[in-house]
Amino acid sequence: MTTNKLVSRIHAVHDWCSGKGLALGHLHRSGTRPWKRKAIILLSILLALAMAYLATFQFASRAMQDLISTCTARFEIELENAGIESLTNTLPRSLCECLAHKLLDKNGMVRLALVDRHRLDPLALEPVTEEDGSDCINAL
């Protein structure tokens, strides 16, 4: 009787595996085509992610360059209006670069890229504080 139970269980497992497409006699690799297809899909996804990162980096760097040049021009005009001529020409640029990096640290590359593409309002960015400005001045 125990032999019949064992045989019936083996047949039940075999029938279950056959229904799932896992027949014991058919366990082998299905060839290289599915592997090639999966590899091509994976490489395509990786390429798309790399291109998206590079595009985001390009837009964010353009936004940073625009911000630095605008800040430098405004700072130089304010220094001229105040009558301060003793400062070197590199001081306003390095101060604006420091402030731009603080802005990048607070908001991230993606948000700056969205501002450059006019997808995000610049007022939605987290602003640079007086404390950040004093840190930049002390760093110079």
Backbone hydrogen bonds in HBPLUS format (Angstrom, degrees):
<---DONOR---> <-ACCEPTOR-->    atom                        ^
c    i                          cat <-CA-CA->   ^        H-A-AA   ^      H-
h    n   atom  resd res      DA  || num        DHA   H-A  angle D-A-AA Bond
n    s   type  num  typ     dist DA aas  dist angle  dist       angle   num
A0005-LYS N   A0001-MET O   3.15 MM   4  6.50 152.6  2.22 145.1 152.2     1
A0006-LEU N   A0002-THR O   3.00 MM   4  6.22 159.3  2.04 146.2 151.4     2
A0007-VAL N   A0003-THR O   2.92 MM   4  6.12 164.9  1.94 152.9 156.9     3
A0008-SER N   A0004-ASN O   2.85 MM   4  5.95 156.9  1.90 143.5 150.6     4
A0009-ARG N   A0005-LYS O   2.90 MM   4  6.08 148.3  2.00 143.8 152.4     5
A0010-ILE N   A0006-LEU O   2.98 MM   4  6.24 155.7  2.04 147.5 154.1     6
A0011-HIS N   A0007-VAL O   2.94 MM   4  6.20 160.0  1.98 149.7 155.1     7
A0012-ALA N   A0008-SER O   2.91 MM   4  6.07 146.5  2.03 138.2 147.8     8
A0013-VAL N   A0009-ARG O   2.92 MM   4  6.18 159.9  1.96 151.6 155.9     9
A0014-HIS N   A0010-ILE O   2.89 MM   4  6.06 159.0  1.93 147.5 154.1    10
A0015-ASP N   A0011-HIS O   2.82 MM   4  5.97 158.0  1.87 146.1 152.0    11
A0016-TRP N   A0012-ALA O   2.91 MM   4  6.08 153.2  1.99 142.9 150.7    12
A0017-CYS N   A0013-VAL O   2.87 MM   4  6.09 160.3  1.91 150.9 155.9    13
A0018-SER N   A0014-HIS O   2.90 MM   4  6.07 151.9  1.98 144.6 152.8    14
A0019-GLY N   A0015-ASP O   2.99 MM   4  6.17 149.3  2.08 142.3 150.1    15
A0020-LYS N   A0016-TRP O   3.14 MM   4  6.42 136.4  2.34 138.5 149.8    16
A0020-LYS N   A0017-CYS O   3.18 MM   3  5.06 128.1  2.46  91.7 105.2    17
A0022-LEU N   A0017-CYS O   2.67 MM   5  4.76 154.2  1.73 160.8 152.5    18
A0021-GLY N   A0018-SER O   3.21 MM   3  5.07 155.1  2.28  96.9 104.3    19
A0026-HIS N   A0023-ALA O   2.89 MM   3  5.40 157.6  1.94 117.1 124.5    20
A0036-LYS N   A0032-THR O   2.91 MM   4  6.14 158.5  1.96 157.9 163.9    21
A0037-ARG N   A0033-ARG O   2.95 MM   4  6.17 161.9  1.98 156.0 161.0    22
A0038-LYS N   A0034-PRO O   2.95 MM   4  6.10 160.3  1.98 145.4 150.5    23
A0039-ALA N   A0035-TRP O   2.90 MM   4  6.07 154.3  1.97 145.6 153.1    24
A0040-ILE N   A0036-LYS O   2.89 MM   4  6.09 157.0  1.94 149.6 155.6    25
A0041-ILE N   A0037-ARG O   2.96 MM   4  6.18 158.4  2.01 147.5 153.6    26
A0042-LEU N   A0038-LYS O   2.91 MM   4  6.07 160.3  1.94 146.7 152.2    27
A0043-LEU N   A0039-ALA O   2.90 MM   4  6.08 163.1  1.93 149.1 153.8    28
A0044-SER N   A0040-ILE O   2.90 MM   4  6.03 150.3  1.99 143.3 151.8    29
A0045-ILE N   A0041-ILE O   2.97 MM   4  6.22 154.7  2.03 148.2 154.6    30
A0046-LEU N   A0042-LEU O   2.96 MM   4  6.23 162.0  1.99 150.9 155.9    31
A0047-LEU N   A0043-LEU O   2.89 MM   4  6.03 154.5  1.95 144.9 151.9    32
A0048-ALA N   A0044-SER O   2.93 MM   4  6.12 156.3  1.98 145.7 152.1    33
A0049-LEU N   A0045-ILE O   2.94 MM   4  6.19 157.2  1.99 150.5 156.6    34
A0050-ALA N   A0046-LEU O   2.96 MM   4  6.16 156.0  2.01 145.2 151.9    35
A0051-MET N   A0047-LEU O   2.93 MM   4  6.14 158.7  1.97 148.9 154.6    36
A0052-ALA N   A0048-ALA O   2.95 MM   4  6.12 154.5  2.01 144.9 152.1    37
A0053-TYR N   A0049-LEU O   2.95 MM   4  6.16 154.4  2.01 145.7 152.6    38
A0054-LEU N   A0050-ALA O   2.94 MM   4  6.19 163.0  1.97 149.9 154.3    39
A0055-ALA N   A0051-MET O   2.92 MM   4  6.09 158.0  1.97 147.7 153.6    40
A0056-THR N   A0052-ALA O   2.96 MM   4  6.10 160.2  2.00 145.4 151.0    41
A0057-PHE N   A0053-TYR O   2.85 MM   4  6.05 159.6  1.90 151.2 157.3    42
A0058-GLN N   A0054-LEU O   2.90 MM   4  6.07 154.0  1.96 144.8 151.8    43
A0059-PHE N   A0055-ALA O   2.99 MM   4  6.24 165.7  2.01 153.5 156.2    44
A0060-ALA N   A0056-THR O   2.94 MM   4  6.07 160.2  1.98 150.1 156.0    45
A0061-SER N   A0057-PHE O   2.90 MM   4  6.00 156.9  1.95 146.9 153.3    46
A0062-ARG N   A0058-GLN O   2.99 MM   4  6.16 152.1  2.07 145.3 153.0    47
A0063-ALA N   A0059-PHE O   3.01 MM   4  6.23 153.1  2.09 142.2 149.5    48
A0064-MET N   A0060-ALA O   2.92 MM   4  6.18 152.2  2.00 144.8 152.6    49
A0065-GLN N   A0061-SER O   2.92 MM   4  6.13 158.8  1.96 147.0 152.2    50
A0066-ASP N   A0062-ARG O   2.98 MM   4  6.18 162.2  2.01 149.1 153.8    51
A0067-LEU N   A0063-ALA O   2.94 MM   4  6.06 157.1  2.00 144.1 150.9    52
A0068-ILE N   A0064-MET O   2.88 MM   4  6.06 160.0  1.92 151.4 156.5    53
A0069-SER N   A0065-GLN O   2.96 MM   4  6.12 166.4  1.98 151.1 154.7    54
A0070-THR N   A0066-ASP O   2.98 MM   4  6.06 161.4  2.01 148.1 153.5    55
A0071-CYS N   A0067-LEU O   2.93 MM   4  5.98 161.7  1.96 146.6 152.3    56
A0072-THR N   A0068-ILE O   2.89 MM   4  5.98 160.6  1.92 148.8 154.2    57
A0073-ALA N   A0069-SER O   3.03 MM   4  6.15 162.9  2.06 144.7 149.2    58
A0074-ARG N   A0070-THR O   3.01 MM   4  6.20 165.5  2.03 150.9 155.0    59
A0075-PHE N   A0071-CYS O   2.88 MM   4  6.00 158.0  1.93 149.3 155.9    60
A0076-GLU N   A0072-THR O   2.93 MM   4  6.09 159.9  1.97 151.0 156.0    61
A0077-ILE N   A0073-ALA O   3.04 MM   4  6.23 155.6  2.10 146.1 152.7    62
A0078-GLU N   A0074-ARG O   2.96 MM   4  6.19 157.5  2.01 146.8 152.9    63
A0079-LEU N   A0075-PHE O   2.93 MM   4  6.17 149.8  2.02 144.9 153.3    64
A0080-GLU N   A0076-GLU O   2.94 MM   4  6.17 154.4  2.01 145.7 152.4    65
A0081-ASN N   A0077-ILE O   2.91 MM   4  6.14 158.1  1.96 149.9 156.0    66
A0082-ALA N   A0078-GLU O   3.00 MM   4  6.12 141.0  2.16 137.7 147.8    67
A0084-ILE N   A0079-LEU O   3.05 MM   5  5.39 156.2  2.11 161.0 158.4    68
A0083-GLY N   A0080-GLU O   3.14 MM   3  5.05 145.9  2.26  95.9 106.2    69
A0094-SER N   A0090-THR O   2.97 MM   4  6.11 166.9  1.99 156.3 160.0    70
A0095-LEU N   A0091-LEU O   2.98 MM   4  6.07 157.0  2.04 152.9 159.2    71
A0096-CYS N   A0092-PRO O   2.95 MM   4  6.12 158.6  2.00 146.5 152.3    72
A0097-GLU N   A0093-ARG O   2.86 MM   4  6.09 150.9  1.94 148.2 156.8    73
A0098-CYS N   A0094-SER O   3.03 MM   4  6.19 154.6  2.10 140.7 146.9    74
A0099-LEU N   A0095-LEU O   3.02 MM   4  6.31 159.7  2.07 147.7 153.0    75
A0100-ALA N   A0096-CYS O   2.86 MM   4  6.02 151.4  1.94 143.9 152.2    76
A0101-HIS N   A0097-GLU O   2.95 MM   4  6.17 152.4  2.03 146.0 152.9    77
A0102-LYS N   A0098-CYS O   3.00 MM   4  6.30 148.2  2.10 144.0 153.0    78
A0103-LEU N   A0099-LEU O   2.95 MM   4  6.24 152.5  2.03 143.9 151.4    79
A0104-LEU N   A0100-ALA O   2.89 MM   4  6.18 151.5  1.97 144.2 152.3    80
A0105-ASP N   A0101-HIS O   2.88 MM   4  6.09 155.3  1.94 145.1 151.6    81
A0106-LYS N   A0102-LYS O   3.01 MM   4  6.25 149.3  2.11 144.7 152.6    82
A0107-ASN N   A0103-LEU O   3.02 MM   4  6.13 154.2  2.09 148.8 155.0    83
A0108-GLY N   A0104-LEU O   2.80 MM   4  5.16 153.6  1.86 137.5 145.8    84
A0112-LEU N   A0108-GLY O   3.36 MM   4  6.62 158.1  2.41 143.4 149.4    85
A0113-ALA N   A0109-MET O   2.95 MM   4  6.16 151.6  2.03 146.8 155.1    86
A0114-LEU N   A0110-VAL O   2.92 MM   4  6.19 149.6  2.01 146.4 154.8    87
A0115-VAL N   A0111-ARG O   3.02 MM   4  6.31 145.3  2.14 141.8 150.9    88
A0116-ASP N   A0112-LEU O   3.01 MM   4  6.28 154.1  2.08 144.5 151.3    89
A0117-ARG N   A0113-ALA O   3.07 MM   4  6.33 145.2  2.19 143.4 152.3    90
A0119-ARG N   A0114-LEU O   2.82 MM   5  5.02 162.3  1.85 163.7 159.8    91
A0118-HIS N   A0115-VAL O   3.12 MM   3  4.99 160.7  2.16 104.4 108.3    92
A0124-ALA N   A0121-ASP O   2.90 MM   3  5.45 160.2  1.94 118.0 124.7    93
A0125-LEU N   A0122-PRO O   3.23 MM   3  5.64 163.8  2.26 109.3 114.3    94
A0133-GLY N   A0129-THR O   3.09 MM   4  6.47 154.0  2.16 144.5 151.8    95
A0134-SER N   A0130-GLU O   2.85 MM   4  6.16 156.3  1.91 151.1 157.0    96
A0135-ASP N   A0131-GLU O   2.96 MM   4  6.17 146.7  2.07 140.2 149.7    97
A0136-CYS N   A0132-ASP O   2.98 MM   4  6.28 150.9  2.06 146.0 153.3    98
A0137-ILE N   A0133-GLY O   2.95 MM   4  6.23 155.9  2.01 147.5 154.3    99
A0138-ASN N   A0134-SER O   2.92 MM   4  6.04 160.0  1.96 145.4 150.8   100
A0139-ALA N   A0135-ASP O   2.95 MM   4  6.09 139.6  2.11 137.3 148.5   101
A0140-LEU N   A0136-CYS O   3.18 MM   4  6.43 137.2  2.37 140.6 150.2   102
A0140-LEU N   A0137-ILE O   3.23 MM   3  5.32 132.9  2.47  96.2 108.1   103
